[in-house]
Amino acid sequence: MFWAHLTGLFKILAGALLDFIYPPYCCLCRSRLQQGEKVVCEDCWGEVKPLGGPFCPNCGYPVEPDADGCPMCQQRGWSFQRVEILTDFEPAVQQLIHLLKYKGKRSVGTRLGVMLAQVLRGRPRWQKADLIIPVPLHKSRLRERGYNQSFLIGKALGEKLRKPLRPELLVRKRSTRSQTKLNVAERIENVSGAFRVNHPEQLDGKRIILVDDIITTGATADACSRILVSAGAKEVLVAAVAAPINP
């Protein structure tokens, strides 16, 4: 016990010394972080502005004022019932997602999950959900990255909404190419048949919140939703941190 306490004290002192010699700076604007701030300063977090509408009356996807329909609904029919987006995929948000996915800044995912929960809290349809499932990574990508960013977002979301997180119920059974440079048809084909449900009896009649970091064309969310519904899920609601509103 004594040595454990001494080791913990040493780590605290070493951290304080490193902060003094190499002061921590915001990973976005490079300003010095204030006490209590971590990775990103509060001013930069303030750049993440929740969307205020208008939204598609059918699926909930953000649309431009006076838009002639929803770009998501115009493409095809979806297996999910609703979409909720926290914010636009603008430069500050792009940097945050980059920190989360490629720089190991896991706390960014937690903060984004909390912000997403603030948007969903109090909305009856989402409050009726039974469980939360993050969009899964293939095991090879998971080994490479060390964690699933959608899991981190979903974990914080579940804690705030008091919904169980069940990542084991949906797996990515084959590795897929990055969707970034693919068109809509290529994205759909890329993720077709890429997912598998475990323990389908635990999905029977359940309302599910499917969590992802970014939604662009909806191909991945639809592929996941389709197999969840085919396994017996009653309803799938998609919650994502960001979407390119003006691509």
Order of alpha helices (4+ residues) and beta strands (2+ residues): alpha-alpha-alpha-beta-alpha-alpha-alpha-beta-alpha-alpha-beta-alpha-beta-beta-alpha-beta
